[in-house]
Amino acid sequence: MTLSEWKSLPITGELMGEWKRRQESAKEYLAKHAGLEPLQDRWYTGVIAAYEDMLDIELDDEEAHN
């Protein structure tokens, strides 16, 4: 299965939607609570970046992975 095929699956859309909701929730939390707990701020920043990476997944050379 190629990345393109995987992205077109209904379950993939559901997963990506949930990841986006969780990313937005983390952004909202950080916007409301930033500065109260610096370590927690960094953790939420990392979570947001991780979800962004998952949502923007691309493979440089998809054929090499088949």
Sequence and secondary structure as in RCSB ss.txt:
>XXXX:A:sequence
MTLSEWKSLPITGELMGEWKRRQESAKEYLAKHAGLEPLQDRWYTGVIAAYEDMLDIELDDEEAHN
>XXXX:A:secstr
  HHHHHTSHHHHHHHHHHHHHHHHHHHHHHHHTTT HHHHHHHHHHHHHHHHHHT   TTGGGG 
